[in-house]
């Protein structure tokens, strides 16, 4: 759900607010925008690491 909204160019702040409105009684669905940003950074770092490893292996 989060990924689909980010692909639609929603900001992490918008996604976090939307989840709180959609699931007001389910705190396990309440995430902060900082958590969403961190997960985005972690995903980018994984991609970069994989790319660097491939380049090193192929060199």
Secondary structure, DSSP 8 states (H G I E B T S, - for coil): -HHHHHHTT--HHHHHHHHHHHTTT-GGG---HHHHHHHHHHHHHHHHHHHHHHHHHH-
